[in-house]
Amino acid sequence: MYSLLLMLALVAALVAAIYLRKAAPPEVARLLPESDAIVYLNLKPLRAATHFERTPVTRNPDYQHFVDATGIVPERDLDAVAFALHRMDNPNGPNGPVAYSEVVEGRFDGARLVRFLSGMATSQEQYVGHTIYTIPVEGRSLRIAQLGYDTIAASNMPTTEQIHAMLDRYRASASPFSGSSLLAARYPDVPLLSGAWAIGHVGLPFSERGYITVFGLRLPLPEDTTFVASLRVGLGALHLRIEQIAPTEDAAARSASALDALLQIFQAIQPRIEAKSDEADSQATREFISSIQIEQHKERAVLTANLPMQLMKKLVTPEIAIAPGSSAAPERPAGR
């Protein structure tokens, strides 16, 4: 009897551990440092749904050098990526208004990657058994470290605090409860089975004069608005959900009303957009716009929509690819 109870207890503990692991945030997100926002992409289901890795990509010379030197083809080899967005005190500094930290999981040739990083780095640092490579990129310092055989961390913050924090979290990553305070506070709001999601002040990169601006259109949302956005793979489409978490119900109602007015304007100019697209893209655009719904749930303004795969393929296959982790490729140190 005692043996049976012990076995049942062990089985229950194992089931609980598996559940907690499944319910925990993805490891690449748990490794990120403290930040103002987090963006996560699970590229495996997106790749299976859109086959974007099969679409030819025009690479600029520096990106092609990266691919040739490391053997890494991001659209083929990356499986998951998480970005931390850091608001900069001086938006006119070399980092601009936002700096980034990121963790990438995929398939890498470690030896080739080390040779590439060693050749590009202007300095190296040893920290908790890992080498941190500092590479100049557009007047900023990009710090990169390989955490494991399939995981890379990078940050272009001015100090080493963030890359050190990611290395420290990697040592404690066995815990499903590790991660930043933002992740602990907002990840429970992310819908189950979301292959892509974003939490926090995700509008910071689109900030202009204190408000979020997209394609030149200023939204009625301050730059520090808190969002929980998610994307789930469905039948023939991706289910988009964006929640704005407002300070009060009245504020959420005003946001929902303003967004609904913008949607009506967008619907009015829809024919002009379709006139510049082929029939397949026009049909996908109509389906997307007609599926948009804006509602208010207490202190939250919620936008939902179905994003057709046709449009998603357009979004994930840019005409010209640039080096991963930056808006431009690393500068090659003189004499190397």
N, C-alpha and C positions, 0 to 999 in steps of 0.2 A: 504493500500500500504506500509506504513512504517513497519507494522508488518511482511509483506511478505519479505521485504528486510532484516529485522533483522533476520528472520528465515533462509533465504538463507545465510546470513553472518555467522551465527552460524554453519550451516551445512558445509560451506566451511572451516571454522576454524577447525571443527572436522575432516574432511577429510584430511586436511593438517597435523594435529597432528598425525593422524594414519599413514600417509605416512612417516612422519619424524621418527616416532617410528620404523616402519618396515625397513627404510633405515639406521637406526642407528646401530652401532656395538652392538653385544650381551652384556647384562649387565655384565656378568662375565668378559668380556674383558675390559669394561669401568671402572671396579673397580680396575684394576691392576695399580701399581705405574709406575713411569718412568723406562724405561728399554732399553736394547739394542735389544731385540727381543720379539715377542709375538707369542705363539702357542695356537690355539683354536680348541676344538673338541666338536661338537654337537653329543652326543652319541645316541640320540633317533633314527635318521634315520639309523645310522650305525648298531645299535642293530636290527632294523627292517629288514635291508637288509641281515645281516650275521647271526643273532641269536646266536652271540658269547656267550651270557649269559647262553646258554643251554649246552655249552661245559664244561665238568668236568675240574676243575683246581686243581692241586696239590698245596696246601698251605703249606708254611713252618710254624713251630710252633708259631713263633711270629705273623705272619699274622693271623693264626687261632685264636690266643688269641684276636687280634683286632676285628675280625668278631664276636666271641662269646660274647665279652664284649659290643660292640656297636650295634650289630644286622645289621651293614652295610655290604652289599655284593656289592662291587664297580661295578662289571660287571652287576649287576642287578639294583642297586639303584642310580647310578650316571647318570645324564642327560646331563650335560655340564661342561666343565672344561677349564680354560684358564691359561696358564703359562707365566710368565715374566722371561726372561733370563737376568741376570746381569753379565757383565764381571767383574772379580775380578782383582784388581791391582797386587796382588801377586798370580800367578797361582799355586804356591807350598804351599799355605796356606791350612788350614783345609777345606775350601770350594772348593779347586781346582780352575780351570780356570773360572768356572761359578757357580753362586748361583741362586736360584729360588724363585719366589713368585708365588702363585697360588690362584685361586678362584674356588671353586667347588659348583655346584648346583645339588641338588638331593633330595632324600627322607631320612630323618634322624629321629631317636628317640632322641630328644634333651636331655632328662633326662639321658638316658644311655650314650650318648656321653659326657656329662658334668662329669659324674662319672668316665668314663675312663680317660678323660683328667686330672681331678683333681688328680687321683691316679698316673698318669705318670709324672706330671709336677714337676719340682724342684723349680719353682717360678711362681707367678701369678701377673698380673698388671691390674688395672682398667683404662680404657681409653674410654672416651665419651660414658659411659654406657655399655661397653662391657668388658668381662674378657679375657685377653690374657694369654694363658698358654705357658710356656717355657719348652720344652722337649728336653733332650740331645739325639742327634743322631750322632753316629760316630764322636765324637769330635766337633760337631757343635750344635748350638742352633736352634731348630725348634720352631717358635712361631705360635700358632694357636688361632683363635678366631671365634666364631660362630656369623655371621652377622645377620642372620634371621633364621626362622624356616627351610628354605631349602638351606641356603648358608653358606659356611665355607671359611675362608681365612687363608692362611699360608705363611710363609716366613722363609728361613734359612739364610738370610742376617745377617751379624754380628751385625748390629744395629737395633733399633726398628723403624727406619724411614719408612721402607716399609710397615710394618703391620699397623702403624699409618696412613699412606697415604691411605691404602685400607679402613680403618674404616672411615676416613674423606670422601672419595669418596662415600661410602655407604650412608652417610647422604645426599649427593647431587645427588644420582643416578636417581632421577626423570627426570633429564635433559638428552635428547638423545644426547647432544653434549659434555657431560663430558667424561673424559678419558685422557690418556697420549698424549704427543706430537707425539710420534711414531704412535699411533692409528689414530690420526687426519690426519697425513701426508700420511699414506700408506693404511688405510682401504678402501678408495675409489677405490684402484686398485684391490681389491679382487672381483672375479666374483660373480654375484648374485647367491643365493641359494647354496653357498658353505657350506658343512657341516663340513669341517675341513679346516683350513688355517693357514699360518704362515707368518709373516712379520718381516723385519729387518735383523739383523745379526744372522740368525738361524743356521749358521754353527759353531757357537762358541763351542758347546759341542763336536764337531768333530775336533777341532783344534789340529794340531800337527806341531810344528816348523813354525807357521805362516800361514799354509795352511790347507784346509779342507781335512780330510782323512777319507775314508769310507771303512770298511773291509780291512784295510791295504793298500788301493789304494789312493795315493795322487792325488786329483783333481787339475786342474789348476786354482784354485780359492783361493784368500786370505781369511783368517778367518773372516775379517770384510766386506766381500761381502754382499751387500744388496739383499735380496730375497723377492719375493711375491709368495708364493706357495699356492695351493688350491686343494681341492678334492671335487667333486660333484657326487652324486649318480645318475647313469644312468640305462639303461636296461641291467641287467646282468653284469655290470662292473661299476667301479668308474673312473671318468674322472679326470686325474691328469694334473696339469699345474704348471710349475715352471718357474718363470721369474727371471733372474739375471739382476739387474739394474746396468749397468756399467757407469763409468764416461764419456766415449766418445763412439761414434759409432765404432771407430777402436778397442777399447777395447772389445766391445760386439762382434765384428766380430772374434777377436782372441779367445774369450771364446767359441763361437759357433763352430769354427773350431776344437778347442782342444777337446770339448765334443763329437763332431762327431767322432773324431779319437778314443776316449775311447769307444764309442758305437760300433765301428767296432771291437775293441779288445774283447769287451764283447760278441758280436755275434759269434766271432771265438771260444771262450771257452764255448759257450752255450751247445754243446753236452756233455761236461764233467759234467756240472751242472745237466743236465737232467738224466745222467746215475745214479746219486745218489738219484733220486726222483722217486715216483710212477708215473703211467701213467697220472693220473688226474693232479698232480702237474706239470708234464712235459708239458702237453698241455697248462695249464694256463701260464707257464713261456714263452712258444713259443708265445702265443697270446700277452703277455705283451711286450716282446722284439720287436716283429714285429710291434707293434703299436707306438713305440717311434719315435717321430719326433723332430728335432732340427732346429730352424729357428732363424733369426735375424730380429728384428723390431727396426730400428734406434739404440738407445743406450741400447736396451734390447736383451739378448739372451734367447730364449723361448724354453722350453722342454715340449712337450705334450705326453700323453700316456693314454691307457685304462688299468686299473688295474682290472683283473678278480676277481670276488668274492671269488674264490677258494684260490687265493693268499692272499686276504685281511683277510680271516678267519684264515689263518696261522699266519698273523702278529698280530692279535688282541687276539689270544688265546695262551699265553705262557704256557710252560709246568709247570713252577713253578711260583707261584704268590708271590709277596712281598708286604709289607705294603705300602699303598698308601702314596704319598707325599715324599718318600725317597727311597734311594737305599738299605736301610735295615730298619728293624723295630726299633722303639724307644728303647733306653735302659731303663730298669726298675730301678727306683731309689732304692737304697738299703733299705731294711726294709719294702718294700711295696708289 
